[in-house]
C-alpha cells in the first residue's frame, strides 16, 4: 500500500504549471501576485489537502511562533487554569504552546529548558520547580533575546518579567482571619527552596500577622514540606498533632495540603473547626467538595496566565526590548467557609 504523501508547494506548482516562488507568495497574499492567481492557488491548495509547514517556516526565520511553558505539573488545578489563560491569549495571536513538566525536579527543569531552547521557541513562561535554587539555565533565553516570564513561583532576583500576586499580603490575610476566629496557636506548612519567593513571602506574612497580634511565633508549628502532595500534607499534619500542645489553627500553602490536614484531623478525632480551624490557598474545586467546605485564598490563575502570554507576545512584536517589570495582582481575598468559621458555631 502506498503511504500517504504530504502535499507540498511543488505539487501545487506542478498542478497549476506555475513557479514554486509564485505559489509561495500567493499563499502569503503577497502584493506582487494578482488576486485571481491568489484565489486559484488557495483553492487548489485546499483541494489537494495542502497544510503549511509552520515549523519549517519558523526555523528558516528563526521564529517558530511557539511559546514554551515550563511548569511543575499539569495536575494541579491552579496550574491547569494558568495554562488555559496562556493558551487563550496565545491562540488569539496565532501562537502555539508547548507544555513541559518539571515535576518539581531541578534536573528535569534544566533538561526541559534546554529542550525548549533547542526547539527555538519564541518565548518562555516558567513557574519554578520546588527544588530550584539556581536559575542559570534560563540565561540561554535572556542572552539570546528570547522573552522570558516567570509566573507565580518566581526567583528572588532575576532581571526579567515576573507575574505574581502579593504573597506577603495573602499570607497575612489568611493568618489574620484565623486570629479573628480566636485561634492562638496557628501552624503553617511551607514549601519550596529558600531561593524562590512565593512560599517565603506567604510565610513572612504569616509571621508578621502573629507578631502584630502579640502571638508567639513557635518554630515547632512551622513545617517545611518536602513535596507538594497530599501524602506529605498528612505526614506534616500528624507531626503537628503529635505535639503535646497541638495547634488550634492552620494556614496551608495550598488547598490539597489543607484538605489532607482536615481529613487527618477528623481521623484523629479532632473537630474542624471547633478544635482546629483550617484555611488553604488557591480556591481549587476540591475546596468546595470536602466536608467541611474549605476556607481558602483566591488566586487569579487564568488571569496570570493571560498576562504572562500578553507580555511574551507584546515583547516579540516590539522593535526594542522593554525593561523588565513585575506585575503584582492585589486582588486575592479570603473566602470564608466551614473549615475555619468558628463564629457560626
LUMGU-654661 format. One record per atom (N, C-alpha, C): x, y, z. Coordinates in steps of 0.1 Angstrom, whole numbers, plus 5000, padded with zeros to 4 digits. Each point is the difference from the previous one (the first is absolute). Layout:
XYZ
...
//
This chain:
500949885000
499150125000
500950125000
499650104992
500850124999
499750095012
501150055006
499850095011
499450144996
499350065009
499450134997
501250104999
499950084990
501150104997
499550135004
500950085007
499750145004
500150084987
498950084998
500050094988
500950125003
500950034990
500950125002
499650104989
500750115001
499850114991
500549964986
500949904999
500549954988
498949924992
499249935008
498849934994
499050104995
499750105007
499150114996
500550074987
501350035000
500650064989
499949924987
500249865002
500049914989
498549994994
499150005009
498549994996
499650134992
500550125005
499650124994
501050054989
501149934999
501050044990
500550145003
500350025013
500550135005
501349985007
500850115002
501249995007
499749985015
500949935007
499849985014
500050135008
500850094995
500150135007
498750084999
499349984989
498750064998
499049945009
500049865002
499149935009
500350055014
501250015004
500450045014
499550145003
500250104990
499550135002
498550015000
499449934992
498550004999
499449955013
500649905006
499449955013
500250105011
500950094998
500350115010
499350134997
499150004989
499350124996
501050114996
501149964994
501050104996
499550104990
500350135002
499550114991
500449994986
501049924997
500549994986
499249894992
499149935007
499249904993
498650054999
499449974988
498650054998
499049935008
498950065003
498949945008
499549874993
499950004987
499549894993
500949885002
501450024999
500949895003
500049955014
499950105009
499949965014
498849915003
498950044995
498849925002
500149864994
500649994988
500249874993
501049915008
501050065004
501049935008
499549945013
499350095007
499449965013
498949894998
499250014990
499049914997
500649864997
501050004992
500749884996
500749935013
500650095007
500749955013
499049935009
498850065001
499049945009
499549874994
499850004987
499549874994
501049895001
501350045000
501149895001
500349975014
499450075010
500349975014
501350055005
500450114994
501350065004
499950075014
501049975008
500150065014
501450065001
500050135002
501350075001
500849955012
501349984997
501049955011
500550135007
499250045011
500450125007
501349985008
500249885004
501349985008
501250024991
500049944988
501150024991
500250154996
498850064998
500150154996
500650085012
499649965012
500550075012
501549975002
500449884997
501449975002
500950084990
499550024988
500750074990
500250155004
498950055007
500150145004
500450015015
500449895006
500449995014
498950045010
498749994995
498950035008
498949894998
499649945010
499049894998
498650035004
499850135005
498750045005
499549895010
500949965009
499749905010
500450065013
499149985010
500450045014
500249885008
501249995006
500249885009
499650035014
499349915006
499550015014
500649895008
500750045010
500749905009
499550025014
499249905004
499450005013
500249885008
499850005013
500249885008
499149884996
498750024998
499149894996
498750064994
499349924992
498850054994
498849955009
500349925010
498949945008
499450095011
500850105004
499550105010
498950094993
498950025006
498950084994
500550154997
500850055009
500650144998
500850004987
500949914998
500850004988
499349964988
498949925001
499249984988
499350124996
499550085009
499350134997
501050104994
501350005006
501050084994
500349974986
500149874996
500249964987
498950044991
498849995005
498850044992
500150154996
500450085010
500150144997
501150034989
501149935001
501150014991
499549974986
499349884999
499649954987
498950094993
499150055008
499050094995
500650134993
501050065007
500750124995
500949964988
500749895001
500949964989
499249974987
498949935001
499249974989
499550124992
499750105008
499550134994
501050064991
501349985002
501050064992
500749894992
499349894998
500549894992
501449945004
500149995013
501249945006
499649865005
500849904999
499849875006
500749995013
499649915008
500649985014
500649865002
501249995004
500649885004
500149995015
499549905006
499949995015
501049895005
500850035009
501049905006
499950015015
500149885006
499949995015
501349965006
500350075011
501349975007
499749915011
498849985004
499649915011
500850045013
500250145001
500750065011
501549955002
500549954989
501449965000
500950104993
501150045007
500950104994
500749944988
500449885000
500749944989
499149994988
498749965002
499149994989
499750144994
499950105009
499850144995
501250044991
501249975004
501250044992
499949934986
499649875000
499949934987
498950054992
498950035006
498850064992
500450134994
500750095008
500450134995
500949984988
500949915000
500949974989
499249964988
499049915002
499149954989
499250124994
499550085008
499250124995
500950094991
501250025005
501050084993
500349944986
500349875000
500449934988
498849994990
498850015005
498850014991
499750144996
500950095003
499950144995
498650075003
499649985013
498750075003
500250155000
498950074997
500150144999
500050075014
499549935010
500050065014
499849895010
500250035012
499949895011
499350065012
499049925005
499350035013
500349895009
500550045012
500449895010
499650035014
499549895006
499750005015
501049905005
500950055009
501249925005
499649875007
500949904998
499949885008
500350035015
499549925009
500250025014
501549995003
500749914993
501449975003
501050114995
499550094991
500950094993
500650115010
501350005000
500750105007
500950094991
500249954988
500950074991
499350014986
499950124995
499350024987
500950034988
501249965001
501050044989
499649934987
499249895001
499549934988
499150084992
499550115005
499150094993
500750114992
501350015003
500850114993
500149984985
499949874996
500049984985
498950074993
498950035007
498950074994
500350155001
500350055012
500350145002
501150054991
501149924999
501150044992
499850004985
498949944996
499750004986
498750074996
499650095009
498850094998
498749924998
499949895007
498849924999
499250045013
498850064998
499350055012
499749895010
500350035013
499849915011
499150065011
499049925004
499150055010
499949895011
500450045012
499749915012
498750045006
499249895003
498650035005
499849915013
499450075009
499649935013
501349965008
500649894997
501249965007
501250074993
500450115005
501150084993
501250005009
501250024993
501250025008
500150135007
500850015010
500150135008
500650114991
501049964993
500850104993
500449954986
499250044990
500349974986
499450114992
500850064992
499650124993
499249964987
498749975003
499149974988
498650035005
499049974991
498650025004
499649905010
499150055009
499449915011
498550045001
499249905001
498650025003
499749925013
499650085010
499849945013
498750075007
499749945011
499050075009
500850055012
499450075008
500750055012
499949895011
501049915000
499949895009
500250035014
500750115003
500150045014
498650045005
499350094993
498750045004
499049885001
500149914991
499149885000
500349925013
501349985003
500349925012
499650075013
500150145000
499650085011
498549995002
499250014989
498650005001
499449865004
500749894995
499549875004
500249985015
501250045005
500349985014
499150095009
499850124996
499250105007
498649945001
499549944990
498649945000
499949905012
501149915001
500049905010
500050075014
500850105001
500150085013
498750055004
499350064989
498650065003
499049895004
500349884997
499149895004
500449955014
501050065007
500349975013
501249905001
500649974989
501249905001
501250075006
500749935009
501250055007
501349934996
499949874997
501149924995
499849964986
500550084991
499849984986
501249944993
499849894994
501149934993
500050044985
501249984994
500150044986
500949894993
499549954989
500849914992
500550084988
501349994998
500650084989
500649904990
500650054989
500549914990
501050084992
500749924991
501050064991
501350035006
501050034991
501350045005
500050145005
501050035007
500250145005
500350104989
500349944988
500350094988
498850074995
498949934999
498850064995
499350095010
499250094995
499450105008
498549975005
499349914992
498649985002
499749965015
500549885003
499749955014
500650075011
501250064997
500750085010
499250125003
499450064990
499250125002
498749975008
499449894997
498849965008
500349975014
501249945002
500449975014
500350135007
500650104993
500350135006
498850075004
498949994992
498750065003
499449935013
500249875000
499549925012
500750055013
501350014999
500850045012
499650145004
499950094991
499750145003
498650025006
499049924995
498750005006
500049965015
500849895002
500149965014
500650105009
501150064995
500750115008
499150125003
499250044989
499250125001
498849975010
499749885003
498949975010
500649935012
501350035003
500649955012
499949855003
500149934989
500049855001
501449954998
500349895007
501449944999
500249934987
501250024994
500449934988
500749885005
499349885000
500649885004
500549924989
501449984999
500649924989
499549864999
499549945011
499449875000
498849994991
499350124998
498850004993
500250044985
501350014996
500350034986
500849894994
499349934991
500649884994
500250024985
501249974995
500350014986
499849874993
499150004990
499749884992
501049964990
500349874999
501049964990
499449994986
498749994999
499350004987
498650055002
499450054989
498750065001
498949894997
499849905009
499149894998
499149985012
498949934997
499149965011
500749925011
500849914996
500749915009
501050085009
500750094994
500950095008
499250085010
498850044996
499150085009
499649925012
499649874997
499649915011
501249985010
501249984995
501249985008
500250125009
499950124994
500250135008
498950025010
498849974996
498950025009
500149905013
500449884997
500249915012
501150055009
501050064994
501150055008
499550115009
499150084995
499450115008
499149945011
499249904997
499149945009
500749925011
501349964997
500749935010
500750095010
499950134999
500550095009
499249995013
500750035011
499350005013
498950115001
500350114994
499050114999
499750024985
498949944995
499850014986
499550134996
500150044987
499550134995
498550004999
499550125001
498550024999
499650064986
501150024992
499750064986
501249964991
499750014987
501049964990
499850094987
501150064996
500050074987
500949914991
499349934990
500749914991
500350074987
501149964993
500550074988
499249974987
499149905001
499149964989
498949925005
498950004992
498849935004
500149855002
500949944992
500149855001
500749975014
500950095004
500749985013
499050035012
499250104998
498950035010
499049885001
499749954989
499049885000
500649885008
501349984997
500749895007
500050025015
500150135004
500050035015
498649985006
499050054992
498649985005
499749855002
500349924990
499749865001
500849935010
501250045002
500949945011
499450035014
499650135001
499450045013
498749925003
499249984990
498849925002
500249865004
501149944994
500349865004
500549995014
500650115005
500650005013
499050055011
498750024995
499050055010
500150155003
500750074992
500150155002
499050074992
499150075006
498950074993
500550124993
499550014987
500350124991
498650074998
499950135003
501150095005
500050025015
499249935008
499850025014
501450005007
500849894998
501349995006
501250044991
499750004987
501150024991
499450064987
500350134999
499550084988
501050004989
499549984987
501049994989
499650094989
501150064994
499850084988
501149964990
499649984987
500949964990
500350114990
500449974988
500450104990
499749954986
499450084992
499849984985
498550004997
499149965009
498649984997
499949894989
500649895002
499949884990
498649945002
499549934989
498749945001
499849915012
501049935005
499949915011
499650085013
500350135001
499750075012
498550015003
499249984989
498550015002
499449865000
500849904999
499549865000
500249935013
501150045007
500449945013
499050045010
499749925010
499250035012
500850005012
500150125007
499350124997
500750074988
499250094993
500650084989
501250085005
500950014992
501350065004
500150154997
500450075011
500350154998
501350014992
500150104992
501250014992
500350144995
501150024993
500350134995
499949994985
499350094993
499950004986
501350024993
500249954988
501350014993
499650014985
500250124994
499550034986
500949934989
499949865000
500949924992
499950044985
498749994995
499850034985
500550144996
499750095009
500450144997
501550015000
500749935008
501450005001
500649944987
499349894995
500549944988
499850094988
498950074999
499750094989
501150115001
500250065011
501050115001
501449954996
500449885004
501349954996
500149994985
499049944993
500049994986
500050134993
499350105005
499950134995
501450075000
500749985011
501450055001
500949954989
499949864998
500849944990
499750054986
498750014997
499650044986
500350144998
499850095010
500350144998
501450024999
500949935007
501450014999
500549964986
499449894995
500449954987
499750104989
498950075001
499550094990
500850145001
500550035012
500750125001
501450004993
500350124995
501350014993
501250015010
499750045012
501050015010
499749925012
501049965008
499849925012
499550095011
498949965006
499450095011
500849965013
500050105009
500649985013
499249905007
500649915007
499349895008
499250075011
498849955002
499150055010
499349895007
499550035012
499349915008
498550045000
499149914997
498650035001
499549935013
499450075009
499549955012
498550015000
499349895001
498550005002
499750015014
499250105004
499650025014
498749945004
499349944990
498649965002
499849865005
500949965010
499749885007
499150035012
499249915004
499150025011
499749875008
499650025012
499749895009
498549954997
499949874997
498749944998
499749925013
499150055008
499749945013
499049894998
500349875003
499149895000
500049935013
499549885000
499749935013
501349965008
501149974993
501249955006
500750095010
499650134999
500650105009
499150095007
498749994996
499050105005
499549965014
500750045010
499549975014
498950085005
499850114993
498950105004
498649944998
500049904991
498749944998
499649885010
501049975008
499849895009
499050045011
//
